[in-house]
Amino acid sequence: MNTRNYFFLILFFSLGLLGTKTAQSATTGTSDYGNEIYTNVKLVSSESELVGWRIQIIQASSRVYVLLQEFEGVAQNPCLIEATIVGSTLHFDLPKSCYGEGDFTGFLQGKWLIGNFSNGMLGPDGEKKMKLRRISQ
């Protein structure tokens, strides 16, 4: 097996491991949320457009990232942002290049991520406090 094939084999299995959760749980105050996806994206039938947000939590070694994506009629370019999870609180700062300056703070509660952006960005129904449902297992 050549080096390139070996690299892709390792990458494939490594990405598969990102989706697995360990035995730790959110109720114990740990920060292991594996590879969870939360969304409030909905179809506006009168306009046939998608609106809302998608936040994917990605844990890699000792760091946590979020993949943030807004839907405004169509999917916008996603941003990969370093984040923190303390207990059940998710927090990340928005870089200028990604939806303007500000930050997001949300609380992971069962199948929900409930939070808001400090810079006033709104949910699909114009709400400041957003409720995103977990769609991953």
Buried (B, 14 or more C-beta within 10 A) or exposed (E): EEEEEEEEEEEEEEEEEEEEBEEEEBEEEBBBBBBBBBBBBBEEEEEEEBBBBBBBBBBEEEEBBBBBBBBEEEEBEBBEBEBEBEEBEBBBBBEEEBBEEBBBEBEBEEEBBBBBBEEEBBBBEEEEEBBBEBEBE
